[in-house]
Amino acid sequence: MIIIEHTLHFHTTQPTVVAIGKFDGIHKGHMEILKEMAAYKKQGLATLILTFDNPPKQVIGHVGNEREQTDDGLVLTTNREKRKIFSELGIDYYVELPFTEEVMRISPEQFVKQILLERLNMRTIVCGKDCRFGYLGAGDVDLLHRLGSELQFDVKVVDDVFMDGVKISSSKIRSELLAGQIEKANAMLMRPYLFYGEVVHGRRLGRTLGMPTVNLLPEPEKLIPPKGVYYSRVLHMGQEYRAVTNLGYKPTVSGDRMQMGIESYLYHFDEEIYGDFLYVSLYHFVREEMKFESIEELKAQMLADIRSGEEWHRENL
């Protein structure tokens, strides 16, 4: 996948089918867009995702299929995660448009002509019914159809996707995650809610206790579900492992040094993989984060979590 970032000076020579949006969460509504793009790829068009880098949370204007930027500025899927996922999905181009004052104030017509057509060589755009683009989100599907007829590009509008009568959206997924409803959130996502990052050194307490763990540090903009213990899966070097994951600050052992961490115990895994990148996907919330009076109590609870986790995974995953 070719990544274009930090510049407005780009041009794709291949004719493209384009989808624009924040793609926060990469959910099943987005999946319908990606399916349509794959069909156009078979006809010879390169697939291209156009998104922003990190637009400031106070900006009213937006681009894409829904108003996904929230007051807290946290996201379901970071740019690093989106790059990795879209690459694995076979997207040809991934463009992060810098959110400059110039870009923010571009009119919908200029956005189509100068960005989509002149720089991205767009032949087809695939979008949802409520697609908005350009200054203050003034551009919509009707304008795309009008400009498409005038400027000779195709517009493919996909239907909304619903679950239990409610439209799947990033905001809906966000509310389920914050409520601790990980299974409901996962049902709307293309992949279970995940963290992607580099394995870093922890305090090696798990290894000392005979239960070595792998540790990730979430990116600052990443939305964290309720802190506590989850049953999970970890994907490393193409190999998937069942695991128990703790999201939290490790209050028993951290003392005054409090840092959010994603700590996973992989069943029957004892390799040192510091510096490697992996996915941690959450499937089931087990219990809230707890503070123990001693290391012995912590070890006993960790053993209990592992035993119950292995049983849950045998029955469910």
N, C-alpha and C positions, 0 to 999 in steps of 0.2 A: 504494500500500500504506500502510495506517495503522500507524504504529509507536507502541507504548505502552511506556514505560520509566520507571525510577526511581520507581515508585509502586505501591501496592497499592490505590489508590482509582480503580478503573476499572470500566466497565460497557459491554458491547457490546449495542446494541439489536437488531442483526440476529441471527437464529438461526445457529449456526455448526457446522461440522465441524472438530474440533480434533485436532491431533497434538502430542504432548508429547515433548521430548527435547533433547539437546544438539546433535544434527545436525552433529556434527563430521566434516568431510570432505564432507558431502552426497553420499553414495555411492549405488550402484545398489540397495542395500537400502532406503535412504530413498526412492528413486525409486518403489518400489512403493507406499509410503504416499502419496506425492504423487499418483500415478495414481488411487488410490481417492478421495482428497479431491476431485480434479477431477470425478469422476463424481457425487459428492454436490453439488458446486457447480452442476452442470447441473440438479439437482433443487431449487435455490433456496437452498442453504445457503452462507454466506460461509465461506471457508477461513481457518483461523487456526493459526499456529504459536506454540506456547508453549515458551519456553526460559528459561534463567537468564541474568543478566548475566555476572558473573565469579565463580562459586563458588570459595572457597578450596580449594587443592589437597588440603588435609589432611582435608576433609570426607568422611566415609564414605558418608552418604546421597546418593542421586542420583535423577535423574528421566530417563526415556526408555527406549530400547531396548537399551542396553548400557552397561557400566561404562567410560565413555570418559575420565574425568578421570585423568590420569597423575601419577606422582610428580614429573615435572619441570614440570608445569603448562602445557606448550606445547600448542598446538592446531593442527589441520590447517586449520581455517577460523575466522578471527576474526569477532567480532560484526559488524564493519563489512562484511566480505566476505559474511557470511550475509544481512545486510540487503539488500545489492545483488543477490545471486543470487535470493533469495526474491521480491524485487520484480519481477525480470525473469521469474520463473516464474509470475507472476500471482497470488501469494498476497494475500489481502485484508487480513489483520491479522497483525502480527508483535509478539508480546508478550515482552519481556525482564523476567522476574520478578526483583525485587531479592532477593538471597540473604541475607536477614536472619535473625536468630535465630528470629524468629516464624515465618518461612517454613520454615526448616530443621526445626523441631520440629512442624510441622503433621501430624496423623495422615492416613493415606490416605483415610479416610472424609471428614474435614473438607476435604481437598484437593479431592475430587470435588464436594462440596456447596457449599463456600464459593468456591472459585476457578473450577472448570470450569462449574458450573451457574449459580450466582448471579451471578458477575461476567462470565463469558464467554458466557452464554446457549447453552451447548453442547447440541446435539441428537444429535450422533454423535461418537464418538471412534474414530480409526483408529490402530492401533498394531501392533507386532511381538509375537511370542509371548512374548518375555522382557521385556516392558514392566514397569518398576518405578517407583513413585512414592510420595510421602509419606515420613514420618520413617523413616530407615534403609532406605529402599527396600522397606518392608513391603507396599505395595500391589502387586497383580499382576493378570493377566488374569482369573483366577477371581473376584477381588473386583469387577472392573469388570463382569463379566457379572451378578453378584448385585445390585450396585447399579443396573445398567442396568434390570433387571427391576423393581426396587423403585421407582426414581425416574424411570422412563420416558425413558431415552435408549438409543440403539443403540451397539453395540460391533462394530467390524469389525477382525478380526485378520488381518494379511497374513502370508504365508509368508516364511521366510528365503530369501535369495538366495545361491547358491553359485557359486564359480568354481574349477574344477579340484578339486572335491570339498571345498573349504574354504569355510566361511561367510564372506561378505563382512562386514567390520566395520572400524570406525575403527582398532582396535588392529592388525589385520592390515595395513591400508594404511600405518599408521605404521611398522611393522617393515620393510616393503618400501622405503619412502622412506629410512629411515635406513641401509638396506643399499645404497642407490644404485640400486635397481631401479625407476626412474621409470616404465618401460613397464608393469610389473606393477601398480604402484600406480594408474596411469591407467586400466588395464583395469577396475578396481573402482569408479572414481569416475564421477559423472555428467558431470563436466568434467575435463579434464587438470588436474594440480596447478597451482594458480595463486596469484599475488599480485595484490592490488588496492590501488592507492594513488595518491598524488599525485606528479606528476613534480617533482623537486626539482633544484636546481643541484648539479652535481658540481664537479670541478676543471677541467672543460672540456679535459682532456688529449686525449680522443678527437677533439674538433673541431680541436684544434691539429695532430693527426696526420692530419687529413683523414678521420676516421671518427667523426663525431658520434654520441653515445649519449644515451639517456634513462635517468634514474636514479630509482629508488624506494627508500625506506627501509622495510624490513619492520617491522610492529608487534612490540613486544617479546615478545608471547606466541606469535608465529607459529613453527611448527616449520620449520627450514631443512634441506633435504636436504644431502647432502655438498657442500662448497664446490667450485666449479670452473665449467667452461664447459658450457652446455647449448644444444641447438638448441631454438628456442621459437617462439611466435607472440605477437604483441602486438595487442590490440584497443583501438583509440582512436577515439572518436566514431563507432562503428558500422563502422569500416574495420579489416580485419585485415591485419597485416603479418607476413611471415616475418622471423625475427630470430635472432641469436646472443646469448645472455645469460650474463653472469658473475655468480655468487653468491660473494661473498667480501669480504675486507678490502683488496683492492688493495695487496698488500705491496710492490710495486715503487715506487709513487708516494706512498703515504700517510705514510711516515716514522713519526713517533711517534704520529700521529693515526689510530688504527685504528677504523673504523666499518663494520659490516656493510652492504652495499649490494646492490641488484639492478640491474645495469647492462646495458642491451640496445642492441645495434646493429641497427637496422632497415635492411634492404637498400633502397637507393635512396630514402632518406628523409632530408630535411635541414631539417625545420621545427623551430622553437623552440616547445615546448608546455609550458613551465613553468607549474605550477598546474593543469594538466588532470589528470583521473583516468583511469587505464587499467588493463587486465588484462595481466599477463605470464603465459603458460601454458607450462610446461616439457614437452618431449616426449622428449628423448634426451640422455643424459649423454655428453659428449665427452671431457673430460680433467679432471684435478684442477687446483686453483689452483696457479699457479707463480710463482716469484720470478725476475725477470730481472736481469741485471747492468747493463743499459742500456735507455734508451728505444728505441734502434734495435732491440734484440732483441725488446722488447715489441711494437713496430710490426710486425715481421716475423711474429711469432706471430699477432697479430690479423688480419693479411691472410690468413694460412694458414687460420685458423679461419673467416673469412668465405667464402673460396673453397670450402672443404670443406662449409661450411654450406649454401651455395647449391646445391651438387650434391646434398646429402642431402635438402634440401627439394624439389628437382625430382623426386626419386625416391620420396619418402615423403609429403609434404604439399603 
